[in-house]
Amino acid sequence: MGLPVGNGALVAMSGGVDSSVAALLCVEAGLDCLGCTMKLFRNEDIGESPAKACCTLADASDARAAADRLGIPFYVFNFVDTFKEQVIDRFVKAYRSGETPNPCIDCNRYLKFERLLARAVGLGREYVATGHYARIELDAGSGRYILKKGVDSSKDQSYVLYAMTQEQLKHTLFPLGGLRKAQVREIASERGFANARKRDSQDLCFVRKGGYADFIRQYTGMETQAGRYIDTDGNVLGEHRGIIHYTIGQRKGLNMPGPAPRYVCGIRAADNSVVLGPIESLYAKTLVARDINMIAVDRIDAPMRVKARIRYNQQEQPAVARQVDADTLRVDFDSPQKAITRGQAVVLYDGDVVVGGGTVSGVGG
C-alpha cells in the first residue's frame, strides 16, 4: 500500500535504522508525523539493577535524535504493564506449559498494533507506521486488506504479523515493504543518520543475560522441578532439569549418552516428563493450530492448497489447510516436517500473500 498524502501517522521508532528510515519516508510523503518509542519493561522486571542504565535508553536516545533530525515531535509511551501481561507473562506461561512461544508475535499483536494504534487515534493520527519489511494492499475484488511478504526475502517479517486484523491493516503503514535492507541503509547514510550502520537487534529485548530458563527462574522466583526423561514407549531413561530447559528438536545439553543420538521429541507438562527419541521421531505431516486469524479470506470453507511456515526462518512448505471451526486449523503437509513445535506459529501463504495463521497446539501423523 502506497503512503497516503495529507494524513497523520504515529511512527514507532526503536532507534534502529529501519524505523528511522520508515519515519523519513513518511515525512517525505507529506504525512503529519509524530515519532515515538515504547517503554516496555522496568529493569527490575528483567533481573537488572534499577540503578543500571538500560540499553533501551540508548535506543530511545537514538530514536529521539532521528526524530529531531526529521523535525518531528517525539514521545516515549509507557506500556510496561501491558508488555508484562501480554508478552512476558505469556512467554513464561508457555514455557512452563511445555510450549516454545514467539513473543515478538505477541508484542506486535498487543503492543504495536493495538495499544500504539489506540494511542495514535487519541493523538489525532490515522495511521501507525513501523519499520517492518512487509506490504499491505487493498484487494479491490474482496474489499479486504491483504498482507504480503516484503520484497527483500532475507528480511521479510510477514510471519510475525499474521495476527493483524483488518482494522489494524487498514490503519498501518509499512514504508519499507518495497525496499531491500541495503537500500534502507543507503538512504540512511545519504541523509546523515548516525544509526545508518547500527547492527540489527537479534535477541529477545527482555532476556539480557543467561538463557530463557534462567530468565524464567529469576522472573518467577521459582526453581525448576526435575523430572523424567522417557523414550517414545514410555520407558524411563533418566532425569531432566525441568521442562523449561528444553524445546522440540533439541539435542545438545541433554546429558544422556548412548549408542545413538537422542532428540527432544515431546514435552509433557502434565507429568513433567521430556520424551527423547531418534531423529526420525521429530518428523510429522500434520498439525493443529488454535487462536487463528485469517487475513486474505474471512474463513477457509474448503480444503485450500497453501504453503505453510512453522518457524520464522523456515522456507514455507506445500500443504493443505482446513478450518475445523472458528478458532482451529488443521494443516496437512505434503511431506513430513521436522520439529513442529507447540507454541510456535504456523503461517499460511498463497504466493506472497498471507492467508492467515495460528498457534501450533498439536502435532501428529
N, C-alpha and C positions, 0 to 999 in steps of 0.2 A: 504494500500500500504506500503510495507516494505521500510525502509530507504535505498536509493541508496548509494553506496560506491564511493568515489572519486569525488563527485560533491560538489559545493559550496552552502551554504544556508545562508540567512539572517534571523535571528531568532528574532521575535517580543517578547521583554521581558518587562513585565509590572511591575516587582518587586515582583510578587506573586510566589507561589511555583510551579504552573502548568507550566508557561513559563520557569522558571529556570530549571526544570527537562526536559522539551522539548529540551532546549539548551544542557543539559548534554547528553541526548540520541543521539542527532545529532553529538556531538563531539565524543562520544564513537563509533558511527557508521563509523567514519572516514571522515565525511564531513568537508570541509573547511568553518568554520563558522565565521560570524560576528554577534554580538548582537546589538540590537537597541531598543530604546524607542521612541514613537511618542509623541511630544508635540502637544496637541490638542486644547488648548484654553489659552487665557490670563485671568488673574484674573478679570480684569475689564469687560470682556465679560460675566462673570457669577455672577456679583454682589459682587465680593470680592475686598478688597483694593489692589491696585497694590503693596503696600509695604509688604503685608502679604505673608508669605511663604506658597505656595500652597502644599497641601498634595501630589500632583503628583511629587513634587520634592523629597519627601522622597521615593516614589515608584521608581523613576529613580535612586536614590542612591542605593536602594536595588537591582535593576536590574544590575547596574554597578558592585556592589560587587559580584553578582553571575557570571557575565561575567569575572571579574578579577580572581575569583576562578577557572574558567574553562580555563583561559589563552587565551581568545579570545578578539579581538578588540571590542570596544563598541562605539556606536554613538547615538546621540539624533537628530531626524529629526523634523523639524518644519513644521507641517501640519495644522497650525492654520487656515489658510484661507479656505482650503478645508473642514475642520471639521465644520467651521461656516456655509459654504454654503450648504454642503451636509447632515449634521446631525442636527445642532441646528436650522437652518432656516427651514428645512423640518419639524422638530418636532413642532416648533411654528406654522407654516402654517397649519399643520394637525389639531392641537387642535383648532385653530381659525376657521377651516372649519367643526368642529363637529366630527372629527375623533379622534381615540386614537392610536397613532403611536407606533412603536417599533424601537427606534433609534439605538439599538445595531445591527439590521439588516443592516441599512444604513451605520454604521461605518464599518462593515465587508465588505460591498459591495464596498464602495467608498474609504475607507482608507486602511484597511489591505490587501485586495486582488486586489486593483487597484493601488493606489499611492505607497504602500510599495513594491508591486511586480515590478513596474516600476523602483523603486529605487534599488531593488535587481539586476535587469538586468543591470542597469547602473554601478553597482559595480562589475559586472562580476560573479554574483551568479545566479545559475539556479533556485533556489527554495526560497520560503518564508516558514518558519516553525513557527507554533504557538502552544499554549498550549490548543487548543480546544479538547474536547472529542468527536471525530468523526473519521471516517475512509474513506480513498479514495482507490478505487481499479480500475484497468483497466479491463473492460469486453472484453474478447478475441473475443466473438461472434459478438458483435456490434461495437467494437473498441472505445466505449465511456468510459469516466471516470465516475465512479459511486461513489456517496456519500452515506455512510452508517452511521447508528447510532453508537455511542460509545458503547463499551462493558459494561461500567458502566451506567445502565439505569437511575440512580439517577442524573448523571452529563451530560447525553447526550446533545449535543449542535447542533445537525444537524438541528433543527428547524430554528436557526438564520443564517444558512449557505446556505439555499436553493437557494439564488440568485447567487451563484458561477457559472461562465461559464466553459465550457470545457477547455479553455486555462488556466484559473485560477486553476482549479483542477489539471491539468497536472503539474503545477509548484508549488504546495503546498504540504507541509508535515504536518501531524498531528501525531507526535510521541506518544501521549498519548491515541490514539483511542482504543488500545487494553488493556489498563490498567484501574484499578479501583482507585478511589481517595485515598483510604487507601494505596495502593501500591505506589502511587506517593509521598505521604508524607513520607512513609518509606524509599524510595530511597533518598529523600532529606535529611532526618535525618542521614542516613548512610553516606552520602557524606559530612555532616557537614554544609549544607546550613543554614544560620541564619533564613531564612524565612520558614523553614520546617513546622512550626505550625502557620504561618501567616493566619489570617482569610480571607476567600474569600470575595471579594467585591460584594455587592448585589445591591446597588443603582446606578442610573444614575450618571456618573462621573461628569457631568456638572451641576447637581442640588444639591447644597451643603446645603441649608437651606430653610425651608419652603416647600411648596408643589409645584407641577408643575404650578399651576395657578399663584402663587407668582413669580416664575421664569419668566413666560411669561410676566407678567406685568412689572417686572424690566427690562427685556431684550428689550422689545419693547417701553417702556416708555409710554404705553397706558393703561388707566384704562379699566376694563371690562364694558360692557354695559348690564345693567339689561334687562330682557325680560320676556316673559310669560311662566308659566307652563300651559300646556294644557293636557287634557286627550285624549284617543285614538279616541274619537268622535269629537275633536276639541274644546271642552268646556274649557273656561279659569278657572284655578284653583287658580292662584296666581302669584307671581313674583319671578323669579330666579335671581341669582347674576351675571350671564354671562356664556355662554356655555362652556368656558374653565375650569369651576369648576366641570364639570360632565362627566361621562362615562357610557356606557351602562351597566345595571345591578346594578347601584349604588342605595343604599337605605339610607345610613346614610348621614347627612348633608343637607337634602332636606328642613327641617324646614316646613314640610307640614303635620301636624297632621290630622288624620282621623280615621274612624272606622276600616279600614283595611290597611295593609302596602302597600305603593306605591313604584315603582321602575322606574328608568330611562329606558325607552324602545325606545326612539328616541331622536336625537339631530338634529335640523333643523337650519342650519346656515343661510339659505336664509331669514327666517323671525325671526331669533334669538329666537326660541322657544325650550323648552325642553318638551318632551312628557312623561307623567307619566302613569303607568298602573299597574295592578295586576301582580303577578309573572308569571301568565300564558302568559302574553303578551311578555315575554322575549324569548319564545321558537319559533324556526323556523327550517324548514327542508332544506332550500335552500339558497345558497349564490352565488354571482357572484364576481369574482376576476379579477383585472386588473394588468398590469405591470408584466406579468407572466414570469417564467423562468423554462424551462424543463431541467432535468439532465439525467435521466435514458433513456428517449426517446427524439427524436427530436421534436415530437408533438404527441398529443393524437388524433388518427384518428378515433377511435370508442369509444363508452362509455366504461370506464375502471373501474373495481372494485378496490377500494383503501381503505385505512384507512386515515382519514384526521384529522389534528390537527389544532385547531383555536386559540390556545394561547400556550405560551411557556410551561407551567406546566400542560397542559391537556393531558390525555390519548387519543390517536387518536381513531376515531370512524368510523365504516363502512359506506361507501358512494359509489356513482357512480360519476365519474368525466367526464365531456365533455369539449372539447376545442371548444369554439364558433368561435373564429377567432385567428389571430396571437398573440393577446395580451389579450385574455379574456378566463376565465374558468368559468364553471358552476359546482357546486358541490351539489348533492342531497344526503342528509344523510338518512340512513335507519330509524332513529328515530329523533325527534326534539331535537335540541341543544340549550342550554341556553346561552343567551347573546352573540350571534355572533356580532362582533363589527367591524364597518368600520374603516379602518386604520391598523388593526392587520393583520398578515399574516395567510393564510391557506396553510399548507404544506401537500402534498400527499405522502403516504408511501405504498410500497409493501413489507411487512415484515420489514426488517431492511433497505431497500433501499429507498432513497428519490427519488420519481418520479419527483417532481417539486413543484412549489407553486406560490403564487401571493399575492397581497394586496387586502383584502376584500373591495369591493366598493358598494355592495348592498346585501340586505337581504330580504327574502320573503318565503312564502309558509309554 
